[in-house]
Amino acid sequence: MNEESMGLALEMKGVRKSFPGTIAVDDVDFEVRPGEVHALVGENGAGKSTLMKMIAGSFDDYEGQIIVKGREVRLHTPTIAKKFGIGMIYQELSLARPISITENLLAGRLPRKGPFLDKRLAKRQARSLLEGVGLDLDPDLPIEDISQHEAQLVEIAKVLGNDPIILVMDEPTSALSREEVERLFAIIDQLRKRGIAIVYISHHLPEIFKIADRVTVMRDGKKIATKPIGEVTREEIVQMMVGRSVKEFYKRQERTIGEARLRVKGLSRFGFFHDVDFEARRGEILGICGLSGAGRTELARVLVGLDRADAGSIEVDGSPVRGSTMAEHLEQGIAYLTEDRKIEGLALRLAVDDNILSAIIDRLSSASVFSKSKGMQRVRALIGELSIYPPDPSRTVGNLSGGNQQKVLLAKWLASEPKVLILDEPTRGVDIGAKMTIHSSIEKLARQGCTVLLISSDLPELVGLTDRVMIMRKGHFTREMDYGECSEESLLLAANGDVGTGEGRAS
């Protein structure tokens, strides 16, 4: 090995990985230095996750060289990768939900006292790992009893417990609130000071500019460039990723906003939100902004019939919404895109067309006989409109990239032609190209007269797309902002309890 390789924590030379009919990673060189945060960016399907799965030991048939601390290694299994000090935090959590936090954190290395498990020591070790990521949880709690963002931090604590020298983080903030993101950045800074090499995969460019030392851009399985973060702009990164300028993101189009379509009065679900009143109009995109725990998702679940209200009323086009199930609310025109596409949104083992048509089975059935052929024209139109790739209605959804899965989920609800569409974090964890496609579809839907409720933690998304934003805090709407008032700063201040006026939306 040359001297330069000896000084690197990780070096990959000419690596290549193909799947049937696809070259996922094509002759890529990549390196990370000790104590460096190296951002890896690209659209979904660009090859970045496949590249990192190589060093995590997920494949035994890759080509090229992988060098760890100056030593060439063959990483055929996750166990071998872990032996060489490589830790991987996946976007899709690998925690076992029915068992406890302790058992998850210490899986494979639970302490023993003779032939028996040392429960007291295990709990103490688990508490220490939780404290390292700022969590104060009972280690005996099962994973299924904690929130998604808490589970994300438990996943991070689990990997850190193995003392990695190279840490790969794949979309680690996708389920975290702004406060938790800041906590994670503090942890990353500590790891950097300890000399740990960090590969940080993210679609959130502001995060990359905040914490990364260098950035590598991938597109179509190839490395486009590696640059020091101080020598590249956000616009240049977007251009390298997708060949389009970031200025194209929020090209607001004129649309007609009509009379009130959705009316909510005195709606309450005890313990989550109370006495909520608001109206949303035809053709309007109404944003709902709030910190984690504000009650946004809980409100959405009641509006669509997933959870029952304890008080209050919901009306669509002047008619009370009846029934206590999601199917009944959908019949009356309210659809809901959940924030968790994997568990609640999609049937991953079914095909694209089956998922898209699943919300309108009754409309395609006669005498209890379902006719898929009646809906295939609509399926193909939505695949084209949303640029779902590959454009194959029979492709299993679980084999698609995250961004394309999200497009399938959106297509499912667009197929139902809703009067009111509630979108809960519709672009979380998707690449820039997919985000632009989803934004365009939301705009088109509103122009066609649909009422859109956009729940998002992405402040630029709220600022760029919405006509109004309702601020939710501690289960109540505390403030309303019109288009001209909104800016990232004003929304953040309002979400944190500021009731003054903001500086307005940036031009």
Secondary structure, 3 states (H helix, E strand, C coil): CCHHHHCCCEEEEEEEEEECCEEEEEEEEEEECCCCEEEEECCCCCCHHHHHHHHCCCCCCCEEEEEECCEEECCCCHHHHHHCCEEEECCCCCCCCCCEHHHHHCCCCCCEECCEECHHHHHHHHHHHHHHCCCCCCCCCEHHHCCHHHHHHHHHHHHHCCCCCEEEEECCCCCCCHHHHHHHHHHHHHHHHCCCEEEEECCCHHHHHHHCCEEEEEECCEEEEEEEHHHCCHHHHHHHHHCCCHHHCCCCCCCCCCCEEEEEEEEEECCCEEEEEEEEECCCEEEEECCCCCCHHHHHHHHCCCCCCCEEEEEECCEECCCCCHHHHHHCCEEEECCCHHHHHCCCCCEHHHHHHHHHCHHHEECCEECHHHHHHHHHHHHHHCCCCCCCCCCEHHHCCHHHHHHHHHHHHHCCCCCEEEEECCCCCCCHHHHHHHHHHHHHHHHCCCEEEEECCCHHHHHHHCCEEEEEECCEEEEEEEHHHCCHHHHHHHHCCCCCCCCCCCC
